[in-house]
Amino acid sequence: MIGKRQLGRLAGVAGVLAALAGCATSGPTFAEAKANLPAITPDQGRIFFYRTAVIGAAVQPAVKLNDVVVGSAVPRGYFYADRPAGSYTVSTTTEVTRTLSLTLAPGQIRYVQLNIGMGFFIGHVYPELVDDAAGQADIANCHAI
């Protein structure tokens, strides 16, 4: 017979496993896929979006680029969008909307890290533009989503 203490432990383990399964990504890591990514056309640039943190795994809002959904803020995941040169606004919405403005030049690659911060009821995912060196190092072990 299972006691209350053992039942509590089983429930805790089940909860942790469910949370981890919800944030798991199955695609190749960026380091594995980098060589096979299509080339950027001369008139466009590429924006990589990634989230390294597993904290707040259940919070996975849509990521919008100029009000068009381009992906989701999945923990340890990445995706990209190729767009013509110009000005863009990245936004995520949980309790509130967080935005980031950036410009993209032809052939340019930008890195947007999707961070999580504390909210009133749930966490907030907010976009942050990072430099190339930090972006390339951070995204290396993230999985394609």
N, C-alpha and C positions, 0 to 999 in steps of 0.2 A: 504494500500500500504506500502511496506517495504522500508525504507530509506536506504541510503548508509551506515550509521553508524550501523544500525541493521543488514544489510546484512553482513557487515564486522565482527560483533560479531558472527553471526551464522556460518560464514566460519571459524572463529577462534575456536569456540567450536567443530565444526565438525572435524577440523584438530587434535585437542587434543584427541578427542575420537578415531579417526582413529589410532593415534600413540599409544595410550594405548591398543587398541584392538590388534595391531600388536605385542605387547610384552607380551600379556597375556599368561599365561600357565594354563593348566587345570588339570594337574596331581596332585596327592596328594603331600603334603609337605613332606620334608625329615623327619620331626618329626613324621608324620603319617605313613610313609612307612618304616621307619628304622627297625622295628621289623620283617617285612615281606621280607626283602632282603635276597637273597640266601647266604648261607655260602661261604666263600672263600675256594677253594681247597687248600690243604697243600702246593703245589708247586707254588702257585700263590699269587700275591698281588692285591690290588684294589686301583685305583686312582679315586677319586671323582673330578669332574670339576664343578664349579658353578660360577654364576655371580649374585651378589646382586644388582648392580647398574641398575637403569632404565634410567639414563642419556645416551643419544646416542642410544636409543632403536632400531632405524632403522639399526644400525651397528651390524650385527649378523654373523660374519665370521665362517667358518668351523673351527673346532678344530681338529688338526691332532696329532696323536701319532705315532712317527717314520714314518711320511709321509702317514699314513692311517687315513682317516676321521673317527672320533669316535663320533662326535656330533657337535652342533652349540652353539655359545656363546649367548644364549637367556637370556635377562634380567630376573632376579628372577627365574632362572631355574637351574637345576642340572642334571647330568648324570654321569655314572661311566663306567670304563673299567677294567676288570680283565685280568691280564697279568702275564706271568711267571716272576720270579725274573730276574732282569737285569737292564741295562741302557736304558733310554728312553729320547726322545726329544719331547717336546710339542711345537706345532707351530700354530700361527694364522696369517692370511694375510689379510690386507686391502690395504693401499697404500704401506706398507712395511711388511716384515715378522718379527714377534717377536717370539723368541724361549726361551725355558727353558729346561735345562737338569736336570734329576733326576735319582736316582737309586731306585729300588724297591726290597725289600727282601721278601722271602716267608712269607705269612701271614700278611705282612705289609699293612697298609692303609695310603695313602697319600692324601692331599687336595691341589688342584690347583685352586686358585681364578682367574677368568678372569676379569681383570680390564679394564677400558677404560681411555685413555689419549687423549690429544689433538693432532690432526694431521694437516697437511697442508690444505687438502681439507675436509677430513672426520676424525672421531676419529679412534684411534688405539686400538684394544683389545690386551692386553698383558697378558700372563700367569705368575702367581706368586705362588711359593710354600709357603704354610703357615703351621704353626705348628698344631698339632692335636686339641688342645683346641680352638684355633681361628677358625679353619676349622669347627669343630662341632658346634660352636656357630653361625657362619656366615651362614652355609648351612641349619640350622633348618627350616627356613621359606621359603626356595626356593622350587619350584615345579618341579616334575619329568617331563622331556621332552623326 
